[in-house]
C-alpha cells in the first residue's frame, strides 16, 4: 500500500476533533473545499468512509473511530521526524483580549499547540490597553484585540465580533426599576459602548456588579444578578441574550485585529494557525 498523505491525515484528525470542516480549514489556513478534497482522497485511498456528514453535524463513522488513533500516531511520528534537527524549542507569546475568550477558545488553542511540540505557546488574556502596552514593550509577540477606534491603525482583521446583552434565562426586571448592569470598571471600551447605547435610548440603569474581566462579568450574568454586555463568543454557558426581549439597544460590532512582530519560521507558522483558529470561530 502506498504511504498516506500526511496533510490529508492531519485534516482528518482536525475535522474529527473540531467536528467542523470550516474550523479545521481555519486552523490549517486553507479553505473548506481544500479540506473536503483532502478527506475525499484519503477515504478513496483507504477504501473506507471515515466521516458521516449532515447539514447539521460531522461525526466519525465506525471506520473513522478505528482510524483516529493510528492517524494521531502518524502525525506525531512525522512531527518528531521534522524536529530531529531543530536547534531548540521556539516560543510564541500571544495576548488575546478577554472579550474573545469564550468556551471554544481553549480547545482550539490546545489543538494548535499539539500540532507542533517544538513551539511553546504563551497565552495572556487582558484588556486591550494592557495588551497593546505589553506588545509595544516587546513582552508579547502578537496580540488579538478589538478595534474600538482608529487610535491604533494597521494589523490584520481576523473577524468582526458581535455583542449583545446577556443574563440568566429566568432574569426578570421589576417594572419601573433601572436596568441592573454587570460591567467592568472604567476605562473599559465595552462598558463605554453599552452606556452610550443606553443613554441614547433613554434607558435608566444602575451598576449592580462591577468585576475585572469578561469572565467575572459573565459569572454575574449566569447568577442572574444583572444584565451584562458581552461579546457573543464569550457569553458563558448558562446565559441567554435578553436585549431584544427587554427592548435594549443593539450593540455595534467590532473588528478583532491581529498585531504581530514574530521572528522565526516555526513561531510564524504557529501564529498563522492561531489566526486561522480565530477566523474559523
N, C-alpha and C positions, 0 to 999 in steps of 0.2 A: 504494500500500500504506500502511495506517495505521502510525504510529510504533509501535515496540515498547515494551513496558512495561519501564522501566529496572530495577525491582525484580525482575522475572522474569529478566531477563538477568543481573543480579547473582547471583541464586540459582543459575542455571545454571553460571556461572563457579566459584562456590564448591563446588558439588557436583562439578564436573569436577576441581577441584584437590584436594579433600579425599577424593574417592571415597566420600562418605558423606552421605546426607540428614540424618542425625542431627547430624553435626558442622557441616554448613552451617547447620542451624537454630540451633545453639548460637551460632555467630558472628553470625547475624542477629538473635539474641534473639527467636526465634519458635518455632513448633512444626514438627515434621517434616511434619505434614499440610498446613500452610500452604506449606511449600517444595514439596511434591509438587503442590499445586494450582497454584502459580505456574509450575512446569515444564510441567505438562499444558497450561495455557493458552498458554504460549509455543510448545510443539510444535504445538498446534492452529493458532495464528496463522501459523506458518511452514509448516505442512503437511509437517513433517519430524519424524522420531523422532530426538531428539538424544542420548538416553541408553539404554543397554541395562541393564535391572535384573534381577538374580537375587537369591535369598535370601542369597547369599554375597558378592556384589560389585556395584559400579556402575562401568560403563565407558562411554566415548564411542562412539557409533555413527559411521559414516563421515560422516554429515551433521554430527554434533556436532564431529568433528575439524575440518571445514571452517569451522564457525561460531565456534569458540572464539577465534580471533584477532580477527575483527571484533567479537565480543562484548566482548573486553577493550578494544578501541579505543573502543567506545561508552561503556563505563563510565568510562574515563579522560577522554573528552570531557565527559561530564556532570559529573565531579568538577571539571574545570578551570572549567567554566561556573559552578558553585556557589561556587568560590573567588575569582571575579573581584573581588568586593567585600569580601573578608575583609581585616581590618586587618593581620594577620600570622600567622605560624605559632603554633599552640598547643603546649604542652609537657605531657607526661604522664610522670611518674616513678613507676614501679611496682616494688615489691620482691616477689620470689617466693622462698619457701623452696626451697633447693636440693634438698630431698627430692622436690619435684614437677617438677623439670626433667628430663624424660625425652626419648626420641627424637622424640616428636611435637610437643613444645612449640615448638622453633624454627620449624618450618614453619607452625604455626598462628599464631604471633605475626607472622611475616612477612606472611601473608595479611591479618591485621588491620591492620598498618601500611600495606600497599599500598592499602587501601580509602580512605584519607584522607591524601593527601600533605601536608595542612596541619597534621597532628599529628605532632610528633616524639616517638616513644616511647623513653623511657629505661628500660631493664630492669636491675635489680640483683638478683643472687641472693645468698643468705647464710642464716645461721641465724635462727631465729625471734626470739631475743632481740635480736640486732643489728638486724634489720629493724624490729622494733617500736620500738626506741630511735630509729632514724632517722626513722620515721614520726612519733613523738611530738615530735621536734625540728624537724619541718617539712621535712626533706630529701626525703621521699617523699610523693607524693600519695595513694598507696594501697599496701597490702601484701596478699599472699595467703600466709597462714601456717597451720600446723597447730595445732589446739587440743588441748593435752595436759592442761589443767586449766582451772579456772574463774577463774584469776587475771586474765584479760582477757575480760570479757563483751562482748556486743554483736557487731556485724559480721553479715555475710550468709554463711550456709553455702552454699558452691558445690557441694560433693561430699563424700562420705565415702571417704577413701583407705584401701586395704588394704595390708598389709605382709606380707612373707614372708622366708624365708631363702634366699639365692641364692649359687651358686658355679658353677664351670665344670662342664660336663657330665661330665667324667671325674674329678671330685674324689672321692677316697676317704679315709675316716677309718680310720687304723690301729686295730685292736682294742685297747681299753683306754686309748687316748690321749684327753686332754681335747680338746674341740672348739676348733679354732683359729678365732678370730674376726677379722674385719676391721671395725673400728669407728672412730668419731670420738672425739676426746678429750673428757673432761668439760669443761664441762657440756653434754651432748647428750641431749635427751629420748628420741630413738630408742635410743641406747645404753642409757640407764637402763631403758627399757621392755623391751629384749631381755634385759638381765642379770636383771631381775626375773623374767622368764619362765623363764630357765634355772635360776635359783636355786630357784624354786617347784617346778620339775620335778626338781630334784636332779641336773642335768647339769653335770659339771665342764667348765670352759672355760679358755682362755688367750688373751691378746692375741697374735695373730700379725702384725697390721698395724694401725697407727693413722694415719689420714690426715684431713686437713681437707676437709670437703665430701663430698657423696654421690658425686661423680664419682671422687674418689680411692679411696674405699671400693669403689665398683663396679669400678674397674680392678683392684684386688687380687682381687676375686671372679672376674673374667674370667681372670686369670692363674692361677687355681687355688691361690692362696696360702692362702685361708681361706674361711670362710662369712660372708657379710655380711647383716645385717638391712637391708632396703631397702624403700622404697615400690614397689609393683608397677609403677607407671607410670614410675618412674625406673630400673628394673633395666636395665642396658645389654645390648645385643646381645652374645651370646656367653655369657650366663648362663642357668641354669635354676633353678627353685625346687626345693630339696632338703629342705625342712623335713619334709614328711610321710614321705619315704623314710628319713630319718635319725631319725625319732621326736622331732623338736624341737617345742616347744610352739607352738601358734598364737599369732600376734601380733594384738592388737586393732586395729581400725580407728580412724582419727582424722578429725575433720571438718576440711576445708580452708575457712578463713574469710577473707572479704574485708573489710578495714577501709579506709575511704576518706574523704577530705576533698578533693574535687575541685571546683575553681571553673572555670566556663566551659562552655558547651553542647557545644563540639566535643570538649574533653577528656573531659567526662562521657560523651558518645556513644562515644568510643574505649574508655573504661573498661568500658562495658556490653558491648562486643564482646569485650574481654579476659575478662570474667566469663563470657560465653556460650561462649567457646572452652574454658574450664576445665570448664564443665558438660557439654560435648559430648565431652570426652576419655575 
